Amino acid sequence: MKPLKAVKLFSQIQNGNPVFSKSTEYALRATIFIARKASKEKKATIKMVAEGIGAPQSFTAKILQQLTKKNTGIISSVTGPSGGLYISGEAKKRSIFTVLELMGEIEVIEKCIMGLPKCNDANPCSMHKSYKIIKQELLRMLREKTIEELARSKDAIL
C-alpha cells in the first residue's frame, strides 16, 4: 500500500468515512439488496438493483458482473425473459468478507496503515500496535457477518 493511500485510509477511519472504494461500497449494498428483495422465483433486474442502492445503472452492471462470475458463487444470474439476479440460500450464508475479497479490498485492511512494506510485530511502524487491534476486530466482524444476517436487518442501504 502506498503511504498516501494509507494516510487517506487512516483519515477516513478517524472521520468515520467509508474505507472502501465506491465499487466495493456498491457491491456490498447490491449484495444486501438482492438478498433482501430477490429469490430464485422473483429475480431482481440490474435496473431494480441500481435504483435500490442509488448507483448508476452501468456502474452497477459492471460490479454485478464481478459478483456473478461462476467461480464466486455469491450472486446467481439467469438470462432470458424471466431472467435476473438472485442469491441462493447457500450463498447467503457466506460472509461479507467474501464480497470484499472479490472486490480486491482485503489488502486495504491487512496492509500497514502507514504504508510501510515491512511493518510487522518485530519491526512495527508507529501505528502498528493500535491498528493491529482495530484490524483484528474488523476482520473478525467481516468474517462473521453473513449476507443473510445483513439482509435480515432493516438497516439502511441507501
DRENPA-3360 file (N, C-alpha, C; in nm, 2 decimals, always signed):
BEGIN
1 = MKPLKAVK = +0.09/-0.12/+0.00/+0.00/+0.00/+0.00/+0.09/+0.12/+0.00 ~ +0.06/+0.22/-0.08/+0.14/+0.34/-0.09/+0.11/+0.42/+0.04 ~ +0.21/+0.50/+0.08/+0.20/+0.58/+0.21/+0.08/+0.68/+0.20 ~ +0.06/+0.74/+0.08/-0.05/+0.83/+0.07/-0.19/+0.76/+0.08 ~ -0.20/+0.64/+0.03/-0.32/+0.57/+0.04/-0.35/+0.53/+0.19 ~ -0.24/+0.49/+0.26/-0.25/+0.46/+0.40/-0.29/+0.57/+0.48 ~ -0.24/+0.69/+0.46/-0.28/+0.81/+0.53/-0.42/+0.84/+0.50 ~ -0.47/+0.83/+0.38/-0.61/+0.85/+0.34/-0.70/+0.76/+0.42;
9 = LFSQIQNG = -0.66/+0.63/+0.42/-0.73/+0.53/+0.49/-0.75/+0.56/+0.64 ~ -0.64/+0.60/+0.70/-0.64/+0.63/+0.84/-0.73/+0.75/+0.87 ~ -0.72/+0.85/+0.78/-0.80/+0.97/+0.79/-0.95/+0.93/+0.78 ~ -0.98/+0.84/+0.69/-1.12/+0.80/+0.67/-1.17/+0.73/+0.79 ~ -1.09/+0.64/+0.85/-1.13/+0.57/+0.97/-1.15/+0.67/+1.08 ~ -1.06/+0.76/+1.10/-1.08/+0.86/+1.21/-1.20/+0.94/+1.19 ~ -1.24/+0.98/+1.07/-1.35/+1.07/+1.05/-1.48/+0.99/+1.02 ~ -1.48/+0.86/+1.03/-1.60/+0.78/+1.02/-1.65/+0.77/+0.87;
17 = NPVFSKST = -1.56/+0.80/+0.78/-1.60/+0.80/+0.64/-1.57/+0.66/+0.58 ~ -1.63/+0.63/+0.47/-1.61/+0.50/+0.40/-1.46/+0.47/+0.38 ~ -1.42/+0.34/+0.41/-1.29/+0.30/+0.39/-1.26/+0.24/+0.25 ~ -1.37/+0.18/+0.20/-1.35/+0.11/+0.07/-1.39/+0.19/-0.05 ~ -1.35/+0.14/-0.17/-1.37/+0.21/-0.29/-1.53/+0.22/-0.32 ~ -1.56/+0.31/-0.40/-1.71/+0.32/-0.44/-1.76/+0.19/-0.50 ~ -1.68/+0.12/-0.58/-1.72/-0.01/-0.63/-1.75/-0.11/-0.53 ~ -1.67/-0.11/-0.42/-1.69/-0.21/-0.32/-1.81/-0.17/-0.23;
25 = EYALRATI = -1.83/-0.04/-0.21/-1.95/+0.01/-0.13/-2.08/-0.04/-0.21 ~ -2.08/-0.02/-0.34/-2.19/-0.06/-0.42/-2.21/-0.21/-0.42 ~ -2.10/-0.28/-0.43/-2.10/-0.43/-0.43/-2.17/-0.48/-0.30 ~ -2.13/-0.42/-0.19/-2.19/-0.46/-0.06/-2.33/-0.43/-0.06 ~ -2.37/-0.31/-0.10/-2.51/-0.27/-0.10/-2.59/-0.35/-0.19 ~ -2.54/-0.38/-0.31/-2.61/-0.46/-0.41/-2.63/-0.60/-0.36 ~ -2.53/-0.66/-0.30/-2.55/-0.79/-0.25/-2.66/-0.80/-0.14 ~ -2.66/-0.70/-0.05/-2.76/-0.70/+0.05/-2.90/-0.67/-0.01;
33 = FIARKASK = -2.91/-0.58/-0.10/-3.03/-0.55/-0.17/-3.09/-0.68/-0.24 ~ -3.01/-0.75/-0.31/-3.05/-0.87/-0.38/-3.10/-0.97/-0.29 ~ -3.02/-0.99/-0.18/-3.05/-1.09/-0.08/-3.19/-1.06/-0.01 ~ -3.22/-0.93/+0.00/-3.35/-0.88/+0.06/-3.46/-0.90/-0.03 ~ -3.44/-0.86/-0.15/-3.56/-0.83/-0.25/-3.58/-0.94/-0.35 ~ -3.48/-1.03/-0.37/-3.49/-1.13/-0.48/-3.49/-1.27/-0.43 ~ -3.54/-1.36/-0.52/-3.53/-1.50/-0.49/-3.52/-1.57/-0.63 ~ -3.51/-1.70/-0.62/-3.50/-1.78/-0.75/-3.63/-1.76/-0.83;
41 = EKKATIKM = -3.74/-1.75/-0.76/-3.87/-1.73/-0.83/-3.89/-1.58/-0.87 ~ -3.84/-1.49/-0.79/-3.87/-1.35/-0.82/-3.73/-1.28/-0.83 ~ -3.67/-1.28/-0.95/-3.54/-1.22/-0.96/-3.54/-1.07/-0.98 ~ -3.43/-1.01/-0.94/-3.41/-0.87/-0.95/-3.34/-0.83/-1.08 ~ -3.38/-0.72/-1.14/-3.31/-0.67/-1.26/-3.20/-0.58/-1.22 ~ -3.11/-0.55/-1.31/-3.00/-0.46/-1.28/-3.06/-0.32/-1.25 ~ -3.16/-0.28/-1.33/-3.22/-0.15/-1.30/-3.28/-0.14/-1.16 ~ -3.35/-0.25/-1.12/-3.40/-0.25/-0.98/-3.29/-0.23/-0.88;
49 = VAEGIGAP = -3.18/-0.31/-0.90/-3.07/-0.30/-0.80/-3.01/-0.16/-0.80 ~ -2.98/-0.11/-0.92/-2.92/+0.02/-0.93/-3.01/+0.13/-0.86 ~ -3.14/+0.13/-0.88/-3.23/+0.22/-0.82/-3.23/+0.20/-0.67 ~ -3.23/+0.07/-0.63/-3.24/+0.03/-0.49/-3.12/+0.07/-0.40 ~ -3.00/+0.08/-0.47/-2.88/+0.12/-0.39/-2.83/+0.26/-0.43 ~ -2.90/+0.33/-0.52/-2.87/+0.47/-0.55/-2.74/+0.48/-0.63 ~ -2.72/+0.38/-0.73/-2.60/+0.38/-0.81/-2.63/+0.39/-0.95 ~ -2.54/+0.44/-1.03/-2.56/+0.44/-1.18/-2.58/+0.30/-1.23;
57 = QSFTAKIL = -2.67/+0.28/-1.33/-2.71/+0.15/-1.38/-2.59/+0.09/-1.45 ~ -2.51/+0.16/-1.53/-2.40/+0.10/-1.60/-2.29/+0.06/-1.50 ~ -2.27/+0.14/-1.40/-2.17/+0.10/-1.30/-2.21/-0.02/-1.22 ~ -2.34/-0.03/-1.18/-2.39/-0.14/-1.11/-2.38/-0.27/-1.20 ~ -2.40/-0.26/-1.32/-2.39/-0.37/-1.41/-2.25/-0.43/-1.41 ~ -2.15/-0.34/-1.41/-2.01/-0.38/-1.41/-1.97/-0.45/-1.28 ~ -2.02/-0.40/-1.17/-2.00/-0.45/-1.04/-2.06/-0.59/-1.03 ~ -2.19/-0.60/-1.08/-2.26/-0.73/-1.07/-2.19/-0.83/-1.15;
65 = QQLTKKNT = -2.13/-0.79/-1.26/-2.05/-0.89/-1.34/-1.95/-0.96/-1.26 ~ -1.88/-0.88/-1.18/-1.78/-0.94/-1.09/-1.84/-1.04/-0.99 ~ -1.95/-1.01/-0.94/-2.02/-1.09/-0.83/-2.09/-1.21/-0.89 ~ -2.11/-1.21/-1.02/-2.19/-1.33/-1.08/-2.10/-1.42/-1.15 ~ -1.97/-1.40/-1.15/-1.88/-1.50/-1.22/-1.90/-1.63/-1.16 ~ -1.90/-1.74/-1.24/-1.93/-1.87/-1.20/-1.85/-1.92/-1.08 ~ -1.72/-1.88/-1.06/-1.64/-1.93/-0.95/-1.66/-1.85/-0.82 ~ -1.74/-1.75/-0.82/-1.76/-1.67/-0.70/-1.87/-1.73/-0.61;
73 = GIISSVTG = -1.98/-1.77/-0.68/-2.09/-1.83/-0.61/-2.17/-1.73/-0.52 ~ -2.16/-1.60/-0.54/-2.23/-1.51/-0.45/-2.37/-1.48/-0.51 ~ -2.37/-1.41/-0.63/-2.49/-1.38/-0.69/-2.51/-1.47/-0.82 ~ -2.63/-1.52/-0.83/-2.67/-1.60/-0.94/-2.74/-1.52/-1.05 ~ -2.71/-1.54/-1.17/-2.76/-1.47/-1.28/-2.83/-1.56/-1.38 ~ -2.95/-1.53/-1.43/-3.02/-1.61/-1.52/-3.06/-1.52/-1.64 ~ -3.02/-1.57/-1.76/-3.06/-1.49/-1.88/-3.19/-1.53/-1.93 ~ -3.25/-1.44/-2.02/-3.37/-1.47/-2.09/-3.49/-1.39/-2.03;
81 = PSGGLYIS = -3.61/-1.41/-2.08/-3.72/-1.32/-2.05/-3.76/-1.32/-1.90 ~ -3.74/-1.44/-1.83/-3.77/-1.44/-1.69/-3.64/-1.44/-1.61 ~ -3.53/-1.38/-1.67/-3.40/-1.38/-1.61/-3.39/-1.27/-1.51 ~ -3.27/-1.27/-1.45/-3.24/-1.16/-1.35/-3.14/-1.22/-1.25 ~ -3.14/-1.15/-1.13/-3.04/-1.18/-1.03/-3.10/-1.23/-0.90 ~ -3.04/-1.32/-0.83/-3.08/-1.36/-0.70/-2.96/-1.42/-0.63 ~ -2.98/-1.45/-0.50/-2.87/-1.51/-0.42/-2.93/-1.63/-0.36 ~ -2.87/-1.75/-0.38/-2.92/-1.87/-0.32/-2.91/-1.88/-0.17;
89 = GEAKKRSI = -2.98/-1.97/-0.11/-2.98/-1.98/+0.03/-2.84/-2.01/+0.08 ~ -2.77/-2.09/+0.01/-2.63/-2.13/+0.04/-2.53/-2.01/+0.03 ~ -2.55/-1.93/-0.07/-2.46/-1.81/-0.09/-2.49/-1.71/+0.02 ~ -2.62/-1.70/+0.07/-2.65/-1.61/+0.18/-2.58/-1.64/+0.31 ~ -2.53/-1.76/+0.32/-2.46/-1.80/+0.44/-2.31/-1.76/+0.44 ~ -2.27/-1.71/+0.32/-2.13/-1.66/+0.31/-2.11/-1.53/+0.38 ~ -1.99/-1.50/+0.42/-1.96/-1.38/+0.49/-1.94/-1.26/+0.40 ~ -1.95/-1.14/+0.46/-1.93/-1.02/+0.38/-1.78/-1.01/+0.34;
97 = FTVLELMG = -1.70/-1.08/+0.41/-1.55/-1.09/+0.38/-1.54/-1.14/+0.24 ~ -1.62/-1.23/+0.19/-1.62/-1.29/+0.06/-1.64/-1.18/-0.05 ~ -1.73/-1.09/-0.02/-1.76/-0.98/-0.12/-1.63/-0.89/-0.13 ~ -1.58/-0.86/-0.01/-1.46/-0.77/-0.01/-1.34/-0.84/-0.08 ~ -1.33/-0.97/-0.06/-1.22/-1.04/-0.13/-1.24/-1.03/-0.28 ~ -1.36/-1.06/-0.33/-1.39/-1.05/-0.47/-1.36/-0.91/-0.53 ~ -1.38/-0.81/-0.45/-1.36/-0.67/-0.50/-1.21/-0.63/-0.48 ~ -1.13/-0.72/-0.42/-0.99/-0.69/-0.40/-0.96/-0.58/-0.29;
105 = EIEVIEKC = -1.05/-0.58/-0.19/-1.03/-0.48/-0.09/-0.97/-0.53/+0.04 ~ -0.94/-0.66/+0.06/-0.89/-0.71/+0.18/-0.75/-0.65/+0.21 ~ -0.68/-0.63/+0.10/-0.54/-0.56/+0.12/-0.55/-0.43/+0.19 ~ -0.66/-0.36/+0.17/-0.67/-0.22/+0.23/-0.67/-0.24/+0.38 ~ -0.73/-0.34/+0.43/-0.74/-0.36/+0.58/-0.61/-0.43/+0.63 ~ -0.56/-0.52/+0.56/-0.45/-0.60/+0.61/-0.31/-0.54/+0.60 ~ -0.29/-0.44/+0.51/-0.16/-0.38/+0.50/-0.14/-0.28/+0.61 ~ -0.01/-0.24/+0.62/+0.03/-0.14/+0.72/-0.05/-0.01/+0.70;
113 = IMGLPKCN = -0.10/+0.04/+0.80/-0.18/+0.17/+0.79/-0.10/+0.29/+0.75 ~ +0.03/+0.28/+0.77/+0.13/+0.38/+0.73/+0.19/+0.36/+0.60 ~ +0.15/+0.24/+0.54/+0.20/+0.21/+0.41/+0.34/+0.15/+0.40 ~ +0.40/+0.11/+0.52/+0.53/+0.06/+0.52/+0.53/-0.09/+0.47 ~ +0.62/-0.12/+0.38/+0.62/-0.26/+0.32/+0.67/-0.37/+0.42 ~ +0.75/-0.33/+0.52/+0.80/-0.43/+0.61/+0.75/-0.41/+0.75 ~ +0.63/-0.36/+0.77/+0.58/-0.34/+0.90/+0.52/-0.47/+0.96 ~ +0.57/-0.51/+1.08/+0.52/-0.63/+1.14/+0.55/-0.62/+1.29;
121 = DANPCSMH = +0.52/-0.72/+1.37/+0.54/-0.72/+1.51/+0.68/-0.70/+1.55 ~ +0.77/-0.75/+1.47/+0.92/-0.74/+1.50/+0.97/-0.60/+1.46 ~ +0.91/-0.54/+1.36/+0.95/-0.41/+1.30/+0.83/-0.32/+1.28 ~ +0.77/-0.28/+1.39/+0.64/-0.21/+1.38/+0.66/-0.06/+1.34 ~ +0.56/-0.01/+1.27/+0.55/+0.14/+1.25/+0.49/+0.20/+1.38 ~ +0.48/+0.33/+1.38/+0.43/+0.40/+1.50/+0.28/+0.37/+1.52 ~ +0.21/+0.32/+1.43/+0.07/+0.30/+1.44/+0.04/+0.15/+1.46 ~ +0.14/+0.06/+1.44/+0.12/-0.08/+1.43/+0.04/-0.14/+1.55;
129 = KSYKIIKQ = +0.08/-0.11/+1.67/+0.01/-0.17/+1.79/-0.14/-0.13/+1.80 ~ -0.16/-0.01/+1.78/-0.30/+0.04/+1.78/-0.38/-0.01/+1.67 ~ -0.33/-0.01/+1.55/-0.41/-0.05/+1.43/-0.43/-0.21/+1.43 ~ -0.33/-0.28/+1.49/-0.34/-0.42/+1.49/-0.47/-0.47/+1.56 ~ -0.50/-0.40/+1.67/-0.62/-0.43/+1.75/-0.75/-0.40/+1.66 ~ -0.75/-0.29/+1.60/-0.86/-0.25/+1.52/-0.88/-0.34/+1.40 ~ -0.76/-0.37/+1.33/-0.76/-0.46/+1.22/-0.82/-0.60/+1.25 ~ -0.77/-0.65/+1.36/-0.82/-0.79/+1.40/-0.97/-0.79/+1.43;
137 = ELLRMLRE = -1.02/-0.69/+1.49/-1.16/-0.68/+1.52/-1.24/-0.66/+1.40 ~ -1.19/-0.58/+1.31/-1.26/-0.55/+1.18/-1.27/-0.68/+1.09 ~ -1.15/-0.75/+1.08/-1.15/-0.87/+1.01/-1.24/-0.98/+1.07 ~ -1.24/-0.99/+1.20/-1.33/-1.08/+1.27/-1.48/-1.05/+1.24 ~ -1.52/-0.93/+1.25/-1.65/-0.89/+1.22/-1.69/-0.92/+1.07 ~ -1.60/-0.89/+0.98/-1.63/-0.91/+0.84/-1.64/-1.06/+0.81 ~ -1.56/-1.14/+0.88/-1.57/-1.29/+0.85/-1.69/-1.35/+0.92 ~ -1.74/-1.29/+1.03/-1.86/-1.35/+1.10/-1.99/-1.30/+1.04;
145 = KTIEELAR = -2.00/-1.18/+1.00/-2.13/-1.12/+0.94/-2.16/-1.19/+0.81 ~ -2.28/-1.25/+0.80/-2.32/-1.31/+0.68/-2.40/-1.22/+0.60 ~ -2.41/-1.25/+0.47/-2.50/-1.18/+0.38/-2.64/-1.19/+0.43 ~ -2.68/-1.31/+0.47/-2.82/-1.33/+0.52/-2.85/-1.24/+0.65 ~ -2.75/-1.24/+0.74/-2.77/-1.16/+0.86/-2.79/-1.01/+0.83 ~ -2.71/-0.96/+0.73/-2.73/-0.82/+0.70/-2.86/-0.80/+0.62 ~ -2.90/-0.89/+0.54/-3.02/-0.88/+0.46/-3.14/-0.88/+0.55 ~ -3.14/-0.96/+0.66/-3.25/-0.96/+0.75/-3.27/-0.84/+0.83;
153 = SKDAIL = -3.16/-0.76/+0.85/-3.17/-0.64/+0.93/-3.25/-0.54/+0.84 ~ -3.31/-0.44/+0.91/-3.38/-0.34/+0.84/-3.30/-0.21/+0.83 ~ -3.17/-0.22/+0.85/-3.08/-0.11/+0.84/-3.08/-0.06/+0.70 ~ -3.05/+0.07/+0.68/-3.05/+0.14/+0.55/-2.93/+0.09/+0.46 ~ -2.96/+0.08/+0.33/-2.85/+0.05/+0.24/-2.85/+0.16/+0.13 ~ -2.93/+0.26/+0.15/-2.93/+0.37/+0.05/-2.93/+0.50/+0.13;
% end
